[in-house]
Amino acid sequence: MKIKSFNHDTDFIGVYVHIPFCIRKCSYCDFISFPTSQELISSYLDSLEIEISLYKKKIENYTIKTIFIGGGTPTSLDNNSFDRLLKIIDSGLSLSQNKAFIEYTVEANPKTITKEIAESMVYYGVNRVSLGLQSSNEKELQLLGRVHTFDDLFDSINILRANSIDNINVDLIYGLPNQSIETFQKSLEDLMTLSVDHISCYSLILEEGTRLYDMEKSGAVSMPSEEDDLLMYETAISFLEKNDYKQYEISNFAKDNKKCLHNIIYWKNKNYVGLGVSAHGFLDKVRYENANNMEDYISLINYNKYPIVKTEKINSKMLFEEWIFLRLRMNEGISFDEINSEFDIDFKDKYSNILDKLKKDSLVEFNEERFFLTTKGFELSNYVFLEILSLD
């Protein structure tokens, strides 16, 4: 397996591993997840080990740049199962000699970080942890169905830092039912006391089939107005920038040199492997989707087959659309030289009228090198994307 430092970007790849187990399903979550069951976890890890081995030859000429273990809640596994998971990844991807060159992230619920879990992370080279706080307000956490408190976040961060893991992200959600601008501001202020390196700040989307969606439809909770939702977003941008977090993507803010390299792979349409039930991947201009049914996933693996149930070859037109949708999510925007080279066009010339119109509406800015969204453009990003793509 070819694994090099971050400087070798020509053929690099990200690896995503999905762990679909949770202590309890949150009221807003529509992801594929299951309650923790020792028998099912053991069977799942067996299958994951085989799946990784199936990909070993396929990706041996790529440089592994990032690994991201998401879920679910990977740290809801017991200590032995979590240690086995990291061992499977380490062995299957031949990481032992090259851990220092990889951004290696694990998602976690603040309730689930223990000394033993942190020690396993360090042993296998995990150097970044993403903690799902969502809110510091107890009532909001209960409404979301979270199993932790703000104090749990404080304890988790202390455990991680005591084990030399100090690259820490915290997730926040705004636009919650019954949430006020004041309670959201208080969550931001509480988070500042912990001096984490990266903050992801998302607007809640109510997904059909979730408990929170049903509660809103029945009138049990009320959602903030669209105006308040936008004000919370603007509050986050202003507050975090004043506290030395630079916005580098619509929903992500980082201190210097702490951007999430794994997510940047997604936003820049780079190759990544998705492993595990319901995982998605993108390899050599082909997007694929794994089985989202646990029985189907394990069954396909047992026949020594890739557990892929859907593939889509991304043609030039589709890739162009994805460049617009994904790369414009980032503050750096799109380089004219890069998009011209990739698609053999003169973007600035072809889209000059649209760029001028969007700039006049304060939605984009551009210079000789690139074009990018303004804060107002981020708020109306779907409109901007559709305006640009309407020319084709």
Protein Blocks (a to p, Z undefined) as FASTA:
>chain_A
ZZddfklmmlgccdddddfbdfbdcfkbcbdcddddfklmmmmmmmmmmmmmmmmmmmmm
pccfbdcddedjfklpcfklmmmmmmmmmmmnopmlmmmmpccdddddfklpcfklmmmm
mmnopabdcddfkpacfklmmmnopabdfklmmmmmmmmmmnopabdcddddehiehiaf
klmmmmmmmmmmnopabdcdddddddehiaklmmmmnopaccddfklmmmmmmmmmmmmm
mnopacfbfkbccdehiacfklmmmmnopacddedehiacdeehiacdddfbfklmmmmm
mnopafbfbdcdddfklmmmmmmmmmmmpmnlpafklmmmmnopafklmmmmmmmmmmmn
opaccdfkbccddfklmmmmmmmmmmmmmmZZ
